[in-house]
Amino acid sequence: MEKISFYDQIAKNKRNSILLAAFVFFILSLLIYVIGEILAPEFSLIFLIFAIFFVLLYTYGTYMYGDKVVLAATNAKPIKEDDKNYLHLINTVEGLSIAAGIPKPKIYVIESDEINAFATGRNPENASIAVTTGLLKNLKRDEIEGVIGHEISHIKNYDIRFMTLVAVMVGLVAILSHLLLRSMRYGSRREERKGGSLLIIIGLILALISPIIVRLVQFAVSRRREFLADASSVELTRYPEGLASALEKIMKINQGKMNVSEAVSHLFFTDPNRSPLDKLYATHPPIEERIKILRSM
């Protein structure tokens, strides 16, 4: 198998993530332009301001307090810094945080036989990492280091902030599309002008398909950030086999029985619900593909 550089993987996934996010911004801008052309200026200004204010307010609350909601929703319990039962976990988080150049995150444990973990927090100074008891029970030291390196990389790469910004644009597209569909009845008076009917048809099509398109792009961005975190973990640990071996054990052991809400499942190291949905709608790349790429590094 041809060897690839984790530096190349990091650069590739960063570039692809930015391009996908730029595409969402393009769809959003196009939707706003069409709405402005179809509706009366006074109405378009009012609902645009309202939509932007509502989405930004909601996103700000999620950004500032979302980590507390996620930790509570997953029943994650904090561990003490001097707890000898978790000494290796504490030392691993501290060592990889130093290697990544970020403050040590707070550490939580989730009671579950499944092997999984997640990182949350709006920035490296306010970050947390949670791991399952199944992870600590079933993984060897180098495998735990690979998973923790992955989660540390999410924090270092500001993935939570990046995905929040993408979610803002996706949410705004959904709201504007809904408002455009509801307001189509008021656009008839503009049909008489040249090209008016065509513009309304374009607006209708855009309002129907843009929410689906940007959601698919959002899932694709999420998968890119998972690949990025894998490659960044290898950069920290210098041992891709540890992470690849951990993923293999997850395939054998996990049953998808964590009962985690879909609203937070994308944060986990692997999908905790083992959804049978098509790959287009998956927030995580196929485990087999992740293992293949890791073992080619």
N, C-alpha and C positions, 0 to 999 in steps of 0.2 A: 504493500500500500504506500502510495506517495505521501511523504511527510509534508505537513503544512505548519506554518508558524502561527503561534497564538497571537503574535503581534498583528499578523495579517487578518486573522479572524476578528480581533478587536476592532481594527480599522474598518473592516468590511461591514460589521454589524452596526457600528456607530453611523456609518455613511447611509446604510439602508434605512435605519430608523429615522434619520433626519429627512430623507427623501420621502418616506411614507407619511411623516408628519406634515411635510410641506404640501403633499397632495391633499390631505385633509383640509389644510388652510386654503388651498386653491378652490376646493369644492365649496367651502364656507363663503369665500369671497364671491364666487360666481352666484351662489344662492342669494346673497345679500343684494348683489347688483340686479338680478332679475326681479326680486321683490320690489326694489326701488323703482324699477321701470314699470311694473304692473300696477302698483297701488298708488293712491293719492299721496303726495309727499307728506302731508300732515299725519296720515295714518302710519306710513312706513317709519317715520321718525319715532313716533310714540312706541310702537311695538318693538322696534329694534332696540331702543333704549331699555325698555322693560325686560326684553329677553336677555340682553347682555348683563344687566344688573342682577337679574334673578340667578343666572348661571354662575356668574362670578361670586355672588354671595354664597350660593350653595357650595361652590368649589372651595372658597376660602374656609368655610366651616369644616369641610372634609379634609382639607389640607392641614389645618391647624389641630384638629381634634380626632382625625380619622384613626390614628394609631391607637388611641385609647378605646375606640369603638371596636377595632379589629381584635385587640388583645382580650377585651371583655367577651366578644362574640365567640372566640375560640377557647375560652376558659383557660387562658395562659396564666400561669402562676410565676411570680418573680422568685428568683433564687438568691440567697445571700452570698456575698462575696467570699465568705470564709467557709462555705458549705463544702466539706470534704467529699461528700457524695458526688459532687459535680466538679471536682478539682480539674480534671483533664479538659472538660468543656470550658471552664473559666479561663484556663491557661491558653487554650486554643483560640478563643475569641480575642483575648488580649494580644497574643502574639501576631495573629493575622491582622488585627487592627493597626498595630504598630507598623507591620509590613506595608499596609495600604495607606498609611499616613493619615488615619482618621481617629477620632476619639473612640474609646471602647464603648460599644453599645450596651444597653441594659440587656440582661439575659433572662428569658422566661422558658418554662417547661410546660408542655401540654401532655396530659395523661391520655395516651393512645398507643395501641399496638402497631399502628401504621408508622412507616418511616417517612418523616417529612419535616419541613422547617420553613420559616418565612422571616423576612425582614420588613420592618415598617418604620415610619417616622419621616418628618418633612425634610430633614437634613442630617448630616453626620453628627451634629451636636445634639440632636434630639431623636436618636434612633434606638431601635430595639430589635433583638433577634430572639425568636422562639423556636424551640426544637421539641419533637415528641419524645416520649420515653421509649417508644419503639426504635427510634433512631439510635439512642444511646445504648440500647440493649443489643441491637443486631449489627451495628457497624463497627468495624475496626478503627483504630486511631487514625490511620491515613485516610480512610473513607470519611470519617467525621470531619477531618480537616478539609477535605475537598468540598463537602456540603457547606461548611461554615465559610470557606473561602468564596463560594458562590454567593452566599447571602451578604457577606461583607462587601463583595463587588457591587451588588445592587445598591448598597448605601453609598459606596465611593463614587459610583457612576451617576448618582442622583436619579436613579430609575423611577423612584416614587414620584419625584417632582415632574419628571419628563412625562410619565404616564398620566399624571394629573392634568397637565396642560393639554395633552391629547384628548383626555376625557372632556375637558372644557369645550373644545372645538366640536367634538362629536355630539355633546349635549346641546350645544347651540344650534348645530345643524338640525337636530331632531325637533327642537322647539320652533325654529323658523319654518321648517317644512310643514309642521302641523298648522302654524298660523297662516301660512300661504294657502294651504288647502281649504281652510275655513274661510279665508277672505276672497276666494275665487269669485264668489257671487257678486262682490263689489267691483270686480274688474271689468264687467261688461261694458261700462261706459267708455272704456279705453279701447274697445275692440274696433271702434269706428276709425281710429287713426291708422295710418299706414303701418302695416306689419303688426298691428295690435293683436289680432287673433293668433298669429304665429307665435308671438312672444308669450301669450297665455298658455298655449300648448306646450311650449318649451318649459315654462315655469311649472306646469302641472307634472310633466315627466320628471323634471328635476326634483320636485317636492316628493314624488313617490319613490324614486330610486336612490337619492342622495343619502338618506339615513341608513339604508342597507349597505351602500358602498363604504361609507365612512366607518361603520361598525366592523366590516370585514377588514378594513385597513387597520383599525384599532387592534384587532386580534393579531394581525400580521406584525404590527409594531411590538406587541407584547412578546410574540415568539422571537423576534429579533433580539429583544433585550435579554431573553433567557439564554440565547446563544452567546450574547456578549458577556453575561455573567459567568457562563461556563469557561469561556476563554480567559476572562480576567482572573478566575479562580486558579487556573493553571499558571498564570503569570505570578500569582502570590505563592502558591505551593510548590511550583516547579515539578509537579507530579500528576499528570493527567489520569494515570491509572487509578488513583484513589477515588476520584469523582466518577470515573467510568464504572468502577466496581460497585460503588454505592448505588448507581442507577440500575445496575444489573440486579442487585438485591431487592430494590424497590419493585422491579418487574415480577420477581418471584414471590415476594412476601405481601405487598400491599393488596388489599381487597377493595379499596375505594369506599370504605365504610366510616369515614370521619364525620359525615353529615355536616359539612361546612357549607355555608351559604355561598351561592354563586357570586354574590357581590364581593366576596373577599378571596375566593378560591384562586384567582389569578396571582395572588401574592405568594403562594406556596411554591416550594422547590419543584414539586411535580403536582399535577392535578389531583387533589385529594378525593375527588368524586368519580374519577375514571369515567368521564362522560363518553357515551357512544356517538357523540355528534361528529359530523364530518370534519375533516382536518381544517377546512376553511374557517370553522367556528371555534377552533381550539385556541386557548390562550397559551398553551405550552407546545413546544415542538414534540414530535414523536420521540420517545425515549431511545428507541433503536438508532435514530438519526443522531441524537446527542452523543451516544456511546461511540458510534462510528467516527464522528468528527474528533472526539476526544482522543481516541486511539490512533488517529492519524497525525496528532501533534508531536 
